[in-house]
Amino acid sequence: MKIKVLKDGPYIVEGGVPLYREEMVSYKMIIPQSWKKVEKFETKETYALCRCGLSRNKPFCDGSHREGFDGEETADIEIKDEEIKIFEGQDLDLLDIKHLCASARFCLKGKGIWDMIKESSSKEKYEEIMQIVSNCPSGRLVLKDKNGNYIEPTLEKEISILEDNLKGVSSAIWVKGGIAIESSKGYTYQIRNRVTLCRCGKSKNKPFCDGTHLKINFKDENYYKGK
């Protein structure tokens, strides 16, 4: 299973990767609490996902990128140590890679995950922290125990088209379970458990999402039709 980024074109998904649509769930319609799968797409062994934001058959490519999409990839191949800020807690440490943020906002619950990590990790608090970090689709937030071991959720290899229904916009493409992403330039990006790919076409960190979909009010017309 892998994803190929085509120059100024779509993402080509190979290996029969399951494709879903997920919405945010919130009880107060402010800060999201979880993700919910609401649709499973029918796909072939290989399929193409739009990354220009122009397709009229979202989330799939329909060739609209040929109208002049600049898909130049600007993201680094690997995350640099100096890009990681560490917040030390009593029992857990939180690694924050801010430039990967996809603006999903789970981290803003309560006083925010950055203050929460400082508290003693009772079983209940540990589970709450794990849930918040695991719902961060971009992998901006990662946990480490005091022995230096990474704590990551177990995710199946699959892709989800995310909808920020709380803000009324369409969000990123969530790639789960360590699927390799191959650049149009021939190299493979650092393989990670959770990453988000841009699908509005406007990210400044292509191919990865940087939250620009919120600023430009990006919408998947097929999803929002009739809502």
Disulfide bonds with the S-S distance in Angstrom:
none
